[in-house]
Every structure is written in C-alpha cells, then in structure tokens.
Amino acid sequence: MPRSRISRLAGTTAAIVTIAVALSACTKVDESGDAATSFPEKDLRLIIQANPGGGSDLSSRALANELEDILGVSVIPENMPGAAGALAMEYVAAQPADGYVIGFAPVEIAMLNTTQGADVLPENYSMLGQIMLAPGVVTVGANSDIQTLEDLVASASDGSVTVANSGAGSIWEAATLGLAAESGGSFTPVPYDGGATAVSAAASGETDAAVSGLGEALAQGEAVRILAVLNDERHPDAPDVPTAEEAIGADVIFGGWGGIYAPKDLPEDVKATLESAVKEAVESESYQAFQEDAGNLVVYRDSTEWTAFVDEQFALFKDLLG
C-alpha cells in the first residue's frame, strides 16, 4: 500500500476515535446499556405567579441567579400573574414533567382550592424545597390606645374591632381568623389591595389594626406600633416584639412562605438534581444576604419536609377558610 494512503487512513482513524471520545463524554449510559442524556441540557423557565417587583418576584429572581451558577444553564424568570396565582400554578401543573419548567410556590398554593375552587392541589406538584418565610405581624396605629396584643384581644369581644388584611382569601385574612380562633377574640377582617395598603389603613386609624408581613409594617416606620409577630420565635429585625405565644399564650403561627415546585412525577434523577440545586442556592451567602435585606427569614425544607408541611397547611386553611 502506498505510504500516502497509509497516512490518510491513520488520520481518518484518529479523527473517528476523537469524535467517539467526545460523544461518549456528552452521553451517559444507564444500567440497561441504553444512552441516557444528562440534566439539564437546556435552559429552565421559572414561572412566577406575581407581577414584577413584588416579594415573590424578587425572591424568585434572587434564587434563579444562584441556580444558574449551580446548574450551568440559564434559569429564565417568567411572570404569569392572574387569578391570585392560580393561572401560573395551573400552567406549571400542565407542563411536561421533565424539569425544564419550574415555579415559585407562595403560600396560596395551599389555599386557592379552598378560597377560589381553583384546580390547585398540593398533590398536583413535585415540591422541591422551601426557600423563605415572611412571618406575619399584628400592628396598630402609633396613636392607638391599644398598647399590646392582650389589649387588642380584650377589645375584641363583640366583633367591633376591625383588622385590615391583604384581601379576601389571602394569607393575612387567614392569619386574622386564626388569631381570633386561638385567642377567643372576635375580629372583623377588612380586605385591602395588598399588605402595604392594609398597614396604611391601621396607621391612619381607618381600621383598628392590621395583619401583614413584617417588611410592610417596618416600611411605615413610627406611624405604627407592632404588637406581636406570628411566628414561633422573635424576628431578628424586630427583637423587642414578642411572639403571640409570649404576648397572650396563643400558638398563632402564620407567614408568607414560598418555595420551588415542578409538575408531579418528575424522574427521580431530575428531581434529585433540582432539589440539590435549590438547597445549594438557599445556602449561598448572596441569597441569604438578599433575604435578610428584604426582612424575610431564610427557611429551608427539603422535598420531603416541604411536601408534608404544604399538606398540613392545606388542611389548616381548608378548616379555617372552607
């Protein structure tokens, strides 16, 4: 065989080997010997049930930034507001269970079936991990004669005490009803368009009190007095404010929690990858600094723990609001 032809054959063989090695590096083989692709191989979409700029949106985007570095692909936030979050949650449930569409789940994922009859049930989803908590607080105007939560409950014997909240069927209306049930008080919930507006109503004396997130109360500065935090421990941003348990001996715990979810029946390897990425993202210094600056608590629950927690919350709200 001519020397030049031997050289060409050797070069061709080397090229084929090089391509084969490259392909094998990009392809996994499962136990049956079949080729299996790695996850993720393309960008992810993160569906947010709220408008840009709110708490859900900002928490989602802060987490998406961390997930991009961890997963090595873009995680694209996509706002899909409507029907108090039901539009986004029903959309995610209907997507292929391949891990490429995930969503931010606020507390309403455990409420909307009860309050609106929406097709939003915890069993429709794979819960990947809780990422934050915004504990509720009870406030009154700075000029109010009510000095403590005990004073507020004592005044609420006949339903004449009005308590502003962020809307009918919202977490803060549920918190108001929960406070009444645990304390024996009789409040009249008054719905407003958001927690900030509700706190403004209490600050101006339009209502006797308000239930909202701590950040919304702190934004009012000295115009309000915070009576209690609805959590199992005091908030680091308001260390002098007692819990409801400390103030009146009532175990009242309500908050605006949130986490990451996906359509149900994710493949186990995909679910494990996403759950691990969410955990790593929540534990990052930059994400924790963001939540601290926002006045929220970084509360992480893994998939198993968060699934059980959401199921418990669903039962609670069904009993409270049903």
N, C-alpha and C positions, 0 to 999 in steps of 0.2 A: 504494500500500500504506500502511495507517495507520502512523503513526510508532511507536506502541507495539509493533506486530508486528515492525517492523524491529529494534527494540531487543532484543526477545526472541530473534530469530534470531541476532543478533550475539552475545548472551550464550551461547546454546547452542553456536554455532560455537567460541567461545573456550574453553568448557568441554571440548569434544571435543578441541581441539588440546592443551589442558593434559594431559588423560588420555593422549593418544597420546605426548606427550613423556615423561611419567612412565613409561609402559610401555616405551618404547624405551630408557630409562636402565637398566631392570632386565633387559633382554634383549639378548643378543649375537646376532649373525648370522654364521654361518660362511661360508666361501668359496662354497658352493653356493647361498647365499641362504636357507637354512633357519634357523629360530630355534634357538639353542643356549643352554642355561642355563649360568650361571656356577657354579663350585665354590669353596667349599661353600655350599649354600643351607640347610643344617640342621645340627644338632649331630652331632658324631662320637662314636663309642664307642671307648674304648681298652681292649682286653682284656688283663688281667694274669694270668699263669699261676700266681701265688703268692698266699698269704694276705696280708691287710693287715699292714703294719708291717715287712716284710722289705725286703731290698735292692732286689729287683725292683719291689716296690710303691712304695717311696719314690722311686726313680729315675723310674718311670713318672709318678707324680703331679707331681713337680717339672717334668718336661718338658711334661706336659699344661697346667700353669699358663701356661707360655710360649706354647704352641701356641694357646691361646685368644686371647691378645692379637694374635698374628700372623694367624690365620685369621678372627678376628671372629665365631666361634661357640663354643659350649661344647664342650669335649672331656671326655667323661664317663668316668672310670676305672671299670672293672668287673672285680672279682676273680673268677677262674674257676679255682681250684686243682683238682688231681686228676691222677693218673697221671703224676707228676713233670713236669707241664707239658703233656703230650700232649693232655689234654682241651681246653685253651684253644687250642692250635695247630691241632688238627684242626677245631675250631669255626671259627676265622678262615678257614681254607682253604676252608670250605664256604659262606662268605658271598658275596653279590653283589660283583663287582669294580667297585664304584662309589666307593670311597674313604671311605665312611662308617663302616666297621668296620676298625680297625687294631689292632695288638697290640704288646706288648713281647716281643721275642725274646731269651731268655737263651742262653747257650752250648749248652744242651741241645737247641736246635733242630737242631744238627749232630750230636747224639748219640743221640737217642731211637729212631731207626730201627734203630740198631745194638744198643743196650743192651736195648730192650724190644720191638723189632719193630713199633713204632708207625708209623702212616702219616704220618710227619713227615719230609719230604724238602725240602731247600732249593729244589728245582725247583717245589714247590707254592706258592711265595710270590713276591711282589714285595718285595725288600729295599730299604727307603727310606733307611736310614742308621744307622751305628753311633753310639752316644751315650755310651758309658762303658766303662771297663775296671777290674776289681778284680784286680790281679796276685796270683798265689799266692805263699805263703812257706812255708818249712820251719822248724819250731820244735821245741825240746826243753824239758823242764822246767828251771827255773833251777838245780836241784840235780844235774842230769845230769852225768856225767863227759864227755860229748860236748861239745866246745867249738866245733867248726867243722863245716861240711858235709863237708869232707875226712875228718874223724874218723868221721862217720856212715857215709859210703860205705865206709870201710876196715873198719868193724864189720859191714858187711852182705855178708859173703861166703857165708853159708850159709842165708839166709832167716830167721834168728832175730830180726832187727831188725823190730819191729812199728811200723807207721806208721798213725796214725788219720786217717780222712778223713770226708767228709760223707755217705757212703752208697755202696753198690754201684752202679756205673754213673754216678757223679757226676763232675763235672769234677775234683774233688780226688783221687778214686781214679785217674782218668786221668793226672793230674799225677804221682802216686806211681809209676805204672807207667812213665811217660815218663822220670822221673828215673832209675829203675832201668835202663832200656834205654840211656840216654845215658851213664850213669856206670859201668855194669858191676856195680853193686850188686845185691843180691837181697833185696828187702823183702817183708814180709808185710803187705798192706793190711788194716786193721781198720775196718769201717764203723760209723759213728755217725749219730745223727739230727741232722745239721747240722754246719757248720764250727765253731761255738762249742763244741759238746759235744766235738768231736774235739780241739780245742786244750786243753780242760779235762782230757782224758784224758792228754795229754802232760805238762801241768803237774803232775798228781798222780802221775806215774810209772806210770800204768796201761798206757801204751804208751811205747815208746822215743822216738817223735817224732810229729809231726802235719804234715799239709799242709792249708792253709786260705787264706782271704783275709787280707790284712794287717790289716784292721779287726778281725777276730775275734781275731787274735793280740795286737794292741795292747790290746784290751779286758782281757786277762789281766794287763797291767802287768808287774811284776817277777817274776811267777810263771813266766814262760817266757823262753827265750833264742831270738831269731830268728837262724837260721843263714844264710839266703840268701833272696833274692827271685827268683821265677821269671819274670823279665822281661828285656828287652834293655837296660834301664838301671835304675839305682837309683831307689828310691821317695823322693819328697821328704819323706814322713813318717817315713822310716827311712834317712836319708842315710848312716849308718855301716854299714848292712847290705849286703854285696856281692851281686852277681848270681851265679847258678850258674856262669856263664861265668868270672867273676872268681875264684870260690872253687875250682872244680875243673876249669875248662876245658871244661865241657859246656854246649852250647847248649840249655838247657831253658827253654822259654817256655810257660807255661800261665796262664790267667786266666779270671775270670768276666766275660766281656764281654756286652754287651747292646745292642740297637738296636730300631728300629721297622720293622715289616713290615706287609704287607697281602696280601689274596688276589692270586694271579697274574693277569696280563692286565688290569691297570688301564689305562684310557685314558691316552694319553701326556700329555694336558694335566693330568689329575688327578694322575698320578704326579709330574709336574714341580712342581706346586703343593705337594704334600705333601713332596717331597724338599727343596725350597727352605725350607719352613717348619721342617722338622726341623733343617736346617743353621743357620738363624737362631736357633732355640731353644737349640741347643747352644752357640752363640757368645755368648749373653746372659750378662751379669755375674752375675745372680742364680742361673742354673742352674749356672754354673761354681763359684760360691761354695758351693752346696749339695753338689756332688760332692767338692769339696775338704774340706769339713767331715766328709763321710762316709768319708774316707780312700780315695776312688776317684780314678782318673785320668780326665780328660776326653779321650777319644779319639774323633775323628770320622772316619768314612769315608763318602764319598758312595755312592749306589746302586750304581754300577759297581764301585767298590773293595770295598764290603762284600759284594756278591754273590760276587766272586772269593774273598774271604777266607773266607766261610762254606763255600764249596765246598771250599777247601783244608782247612779244619778238619774237614769231614765225612769227607774221605778219610783224614785223620790218625787220627780216632777209630775209623773202621772198621778201620783197620790195627791200632790199639792195643788196642781192646776187642772186636773181632769174633771 
